[in-house]
Each structure stands twice: as structure tokens, then as C-alpha cells.
Amino acid sequence: MVGTLNFFLDPEVPCTWRQASILASKAAGRSKKYARTIRGWLVQYLTANKLPLHGYGYPRHTLLNDEDIAERLQEHLLQLSKDSFFSAADVVKFMKTPEMQEKTRGRSISERTARRWLRKLDWRYKKRTNGMYIDGHERPDVVAYREKFVGRWKRYELRMVAYDNDGDVASTPKGFEVEPGPFRLILVTHDESTFYENDRRKFVWGHSSQKNQPVKKGEGQSIMVSDFLTLEWGRLKHEDK
């Protein structure tokens, strides 16, 4: 304020009231827009003889001080996080709904304010964590199938060549009675990569009170690319494919 008055009243620096405030603002390392604030302070001082007071140490009013607004917004965010994910823009959009406009008397917020609100409501932007998978490994029918498969596999192993950890032959099938069919069995395994139609979002806003939720393995339609492998011949292929 003093700098603006000095520039404006100095006969050696001819400038207008607005130009004087801009020079003072830049001299203080502030932006050009800050000059308007300086002029407002000077008008207040010259008309009411009152200096402006700083706001340090004074609590600022926020709509979140209203418990009804904070509770309603928290409920909405928790519901959004269960069904999908949300961003600060969704908070802005929610505050523009007729219900919230009535509570706030038509006031709206920016995305920057929405991010501050999310932190104040104890939300943090972080990587989504999963709970246990829903797979049903211990269902009675699954357990019965596994036991039956293990019994059959033990009979199959008697008809296969066994290899050690170095890839050398450890044992070969001997002459004994087996079930009708080929004596020698070749184990064929496969390695696969699965590509999903929709990738799951990894980073979301999560509340500290939320627990990990069970999730399904599927993420929409998928395509699987497989290679079939054998110990005897390596990767199976047809001609050069």
C-alpha cells in the first residue's frame, strides 16, 4: 500500500493510480492481478480509515463445517467406491445436484476444493487393494473331484518317463499290466497369457474405514494365448508355427 502511494504521489514517476499499484505489486514479487487487491485496501483505508487485517490464525468457513452436508457427501462417496471409482470431478458434480444446491443455497466448488475436501474426509488417492478371491476351492464337489483326479494321476505317472531337476531321465516305465490302451503316456502342459477386455483401475480414492472387498477374477471378456509344452520334445508346434 505504501509503495503504491509513493509511486502515485512521486512527481518524478508520472503514472496513474492503476499503474502505481501494478508497479508496487511487481516490486513485491506478486502478480499483476494482485494490484487490484492493493487498490481495494487503499480505498478502504482512505474512506473508512481502517487498515486491512490479515487472516492468519482465523478459522476459515467451509461448507464441510455443516455436519449434514459432510455426512451426505460421505455417504455418496462410500456408495460410489463400492460400485466403481470416483474422482474430484464427481464431488463437484454431486454438489451441483438439486438436493445439495438447496442445502448450500446455490453455492458450488472447484475440483481443487473437492480434493481438499476428500483429504479432510479421510480419503486418500492410493492403489486399490484386493481381498481374498472368490473361487470356491473348498466346495464339497470340488474337493471330491480333486481326490478323484489325484488317484487317477498316480496311475498315469506309472506310464510316464520321469526326469530329475537337471532334465536327465530318472526312470522309465517297466513291463507290468496296465489298463487297456497305449503303454507310454506323454505329459503335455501349457503356459498361458490372458488379455482382458477391461483393465481394472489400480488407483482410486479409498477411505481409511473401508475394508478390502472380495473381487471376481474376471474383468470382462478375455482372450487367452497358450503354448503347449512337453519334456520330451519341448514346445509343440506345427511346421514353423
C-alpha positions as CSV (number, residue, x, y, z in Angstrom):
1,M,0.0,0.0,0.0
2,V,2.8,2.4,0.9
3,G,4.6,1.6,-2.3
4,T,1.6,2.3,-4.4
5,L,1.1,5.7,-2.7
6,N,4.8,6.5,-3.2
7,F,4.7,5.7,-6.9
8,F,1.4,7.6,-7.4
9,L,2.5,10.8,-5.5
10,D,6.1,10.9,-6.7
11,P,6.3,13.7,-9.4
12,E,9.3,12.1,-10.9
13,V,7.4,8.9,-11.7
14,P,4.3,10.0,-13.6
15,C,1.8,7.2,-13.6
16,T,-1.9,6.5,-13.0
17,W,-3.4,5.1,-9.9
18,R,-3.7,1.7,-11.6
19,Q,-0.1,1.8,-13.0
20,A,1.2,2.7,-9.5
21,S,-0.5,-0.4,-7.9
22,I,0.9,-2.6,-10.7
23,L,4.5,-1.3,-10.1
24,A,4.1,-1.9,-6.3
25,S,2.7,-5.4,-6.9
26,K,5.6,-6.4,-9.1
27,A,8.2,-4.8,-6.8
28,A,6.8,-7.1,-4.0
29,G,7.1,-10.1,-6.3
30,R,3.4,-10.6,-6.7
31,S,1.3,-11.0,-9.9
32,K,-0.4,-8.2,-11.9
33,K,-3.8,-9.3,-10.5
34,Y,-2.6,-8.6,-7.0
35,A,-2.6,-4.9,-7.8
36,R,-6.4,-4.9,-7.7
37,T,-6.3,-6.2,-4.1
38,I,-3.9,-3.4,-3.2
39,R,-6.2,-0.7,-4.6
40,G,-9.1,-2.2,-2.7
41,W,-7.1,-2.0,0.6
42,L,-6.3,1.7,-0.2
43,V,-9.8,2.6,-0.9
44,Q,-10.9,1.0,2.3
45,Y,-8.2,2.9,4.3
46,L,-8.9,6.2,2.6
47,T,-12.7,6.0,3.1
48,A,-13.0,4.3,6.4
49,N,-9.6,5.0,7.9
50,K,-9.2,1.2,8.6
51,L,-6.2,-0.9,7.7
52,P,-6.9,-4.4,6.4
53,L,-6.4,-7.3,8.8
54,H,-4.6,-10.5,7.8
55,G,-6.4,-13.8,8.1
56,Y,-3.6,-15.8,9.8
57,G,-4.8,-17.7,12.8
58,Y,-8.5,-17.2,12.0
59,P,-10.5,-20.3,11.1
60,R,-11.9,-20.3,7.6
61,H,-15.5,-21.1,6.9
62,T,-16.2,-24.2,4.7
63,L,-19.3,-25.9,3.7
64,L,-18.0,-29.1,5.3
65,N,-18.5,-27.5,8.7
66,D,-22.1,-28.3,8.2
67,E,-22.4,-31.8,9.5
68,D,-25.5,-32.6,7.4
69,I,-23.6,-31.7,4.2
70,A,-20.4,-33.6,5.2
71,E,-22.5,-36.7,6.2
72,R,-24.5,-36.7,3.0
73,L,-21.3,-36.3,0.8
74,Q,-19.6,-39.1,2.8
75,E,-22.5,-41.5,2.2
76,H,-22.5,-40.7,-1.5
77,L,-18.7,-41.3,-1.8
78,L,-18.9,-44.6,0.0
79,Q,-21.6,-45.8,-2.3
80,L,-19.6,-44.7,-5.4
81,S,-16.5,-46.5,-4.1
82,K,-18.4,-49.8,-3.8
83,D,-19.8,-49.8,-7.3
84,S,-16.8,-48.3,-9.2
85,F,-14.3,-45.5,-8.7
86,F,-14.7,-41.7,-8.5
87,S,-12.7,-38.5,-8.9
88,A,-12.8,-35.0,-7.6
89,A,-15.0,-34.1,-10.6
90,D,-17.7,-36.4,-9.2
91,V,-17.7,-34.5,-6.0
92,V,-18.2,-31.2,-7.9
93,K,-21.0,-32.8,-9.9
94,F,-22.7,-34.1,-6.7
95,M,-22.6,-30.6,-5.1
96,K,-24.5,-29.3,-8.2
97,T,-27.4,-31.7,-7.7
98,P,-30.7,-30.0,-6.7
99,E,-30.6,-31.6,-3.2
100,M,-27.1,-30.2,-2.4
101,Q,-27.8,-26.9,-4.1
102,E,-30.7,-26.4,-1.7
103,K,-28.5,-27.2,1.3
104,T,-25.7,-24.9,0.1
105,R,-28.0,-22.1,-1.2
106,G,-26.7,-22.4,-4.7
107,R,-23.0,-22.5,-3.9
108,S,-20.6,-24.7,-5.9
109,I,-17.0,-25.8,-5.5
110,S,-14.0,-26.3,-7.8
111,E,-12.1,-29.6,-8.3
112,R,-9.2,-28.2,-6.3
113,T,-11.6,-27.6,-3.4
114,A,-13.0,-31.1,-3.9
115,R,-9.6,-32.7,-3.5
116,R,-9.1,-30.7,-0.2
117,W,-12.5,-32.0,0.9
118,L,-11.6,-35.5,0.1
119,R,-8.5,-35.3,2.3
120,K,-10.4,-33.7,5.1
121,L,-13.0,-36.5,4.9
122,D,-10.1,-39.0,5.3
123,W,-9.9,-40.2,1.7
124,R,-6.5,-40.9,0.1
125,Y,-5.6,-41.5,-3.5
126,K,-3.9,-44.9,-3.5
127,K,-3.6,-48.2,-5.2
128,R,-6.6,-50.4,-5.0
129,T,-6.1,-53.5,-2.7
130,N,-8.0,-56.7,-3.1
131,G,-9.3,-59.1,-0.5
132,M,-9.4,-62.8,-1.0
133,Y,-10.6,-64.2,-4.3
134,I,-14.0,-65.8,-4.6
135,D,-13.1,-69.2,-6.1
136,G,-14.9,-71.9,-4.1
137,H,-11.8,-74.3,-3.8
138,E,-13.3,-75.9,-0.7
139,R,-16.7,-76.7,-2.1
140,P,-17.6,-80.4,-1.4
141,D,-17.9,-81.2,-5.2
142,V,-14.5,-79.5,-5.9
143,V,-12.8,-81.5,-3.1
144,A,-14.3,-84.8,-4.3
145,Y,-13.1,-84.0,-7.9
146,R,-9.5,-83.3,-6.7
147,E,-9.3,-86.5,-4.8
148,K,-10.5,-88.5,-7.8
149,F,-8.1,-86.7,-10.1
150,V,-5.1,-87.3,-7.8
151,G,-5.9,-91.1,-7.7
152,R,-6.0,-91.2,-11.5
153,W,-2.8,-89.2,-11.8
154,K,-0.9,-91.7,-9.7
155,R,-1.8,-94.4,-12.2
156,Y,-0.8,-92.1,-15.1
157,E,2.6,-91.5,-13.6
158,L,3.5,-95.2,-13.9
159,R,3.2,-94.9,-17.7
160,M,5.4,-91.8,-18.0
161,V,9.2,-91.2,-18.2
162,A,10.4,-89.4,-15.1
163,Y,13.1,-86.7,-15.2
164,D,15.3,-85.2,-12.5
165,N,15.9,-81.5,-11.8
166,D,18.8,-81.4,-14.4
167,G,16.5,-82.8,-17.2
168,D,18.0,-86.2,-17.2
169,V,15.9,-89.4,-17.3
170,A,15.4,-90.7,-13.7
171,S,13.2,-93.7,-14.5
172,T,11.3,-95.3,-17.4
173,P,8.2,-97.4,-17.5
174,K,8.8,-101.1,-16.8
175,G,6.8,-104.0,-18.1
176,F,3.7,-104.5,-16.0
177,E,0.0,-104.9,-16.5
178,V,-1.8,-101.6,-17.2
179,E,-5.2,-100.5,-18.3
180,P,-6.2,-101.2,-21.9
181,G,-4.6,-98.6,-24.2
182,P,-1.2,-97.2,-25.1
183,F,1.5,-98.2,-22.6
184,R,3.6,-94.9,-22.8
185,L,2.0,-91.6,-21.8
186,I,3.4,-88.1,-22.7
187,L,2.7,-85.3,-20.3
188,V,1.6,-82.1,-22.1
189,T,1.4,-78.9,-20.1
190,H,0.6,-75.4,-21.3
191,D,1.7,-71.9,-20.4
192,E,-0.8,-69.1,-21.0
193,S,-1.3,-65.4,-21.0
194,T,-4.7,-63.8,-20.7
195,F,-5.7,-60.4,-22.0
196,Y,-8.9,-58.8,-20.6
197,E,-11.3,-56.6,-22.4
198,N,-11.3,-54.1,-19.5
199,D,-8.3,-53.4,-17.2
200,R,-9.2,-52.9,-13.6
201,R,-8.3,-49.4,-12.3
202,K,-5.4,-49.6,-9.9
203,F,-5.5,-46.3,-8.1
204,V,-8.7,-45.0,-6.5
205,W,-9.8,-42.8,-3.6
206,G,-10.1,-45.0,-0.6
207,H,-11.4,-44.2,2.9
208,S,-9.5,-45.4,5.9
209,S,-12.6,-47.1,7.4
210,Q,-13.1,-49.3,4.3
211,K,-12.1,-52.9,4.4
212,N,-10.8,-55.0,1.4
213,Q,-13.7,-56.4,-0.5
214,P,-13.8,-59.8,-2.2
215,V,-13.5,-59.4,-6.0
216,K,-14.1,-61.6,-9.0
217,K,-11.2,-62.7,-11.1
218,G,-12.9,-61.9,-14.4
219,E,-12.7,-58.4,-15.9
220,G,-15.0,-58.8,-18.9
221,Q,-14.4,-60.8,-22.0
222,S,-10.8,-62.2,-22.4
223,I,-8.6,-63.8,-25.0
224,M,-6.0,-66.5,-24.0
225,V,-2.8,-67.2,-25.7
226,S,-1.3,-70.6,-24.9
227,D,1.8,-72.6,-25.6
228,F,1.8,-76.4,-25.1
229,L,5.0,-77.9,-23.6
230,T,6.5,-81.4,-23.2
231,L,9.6,-82.6,-21.5
232,E,10.4,-84.9,-24.4
233,W,10.0,-82.5,-27.4
234,G,9.9,-79.1,-25.9
235,R,7.3,-76.6,-27.2
236,L,4.7,-78.2,-29.5
237,K,4.4,-76.6,-32.9
238,H,3.0,-77.3,-36.4
239,E,5.8,-76.9,-39.0
240,D,7.1,-73.4,-38.4
241,K,4.2,-72.2,-36.2
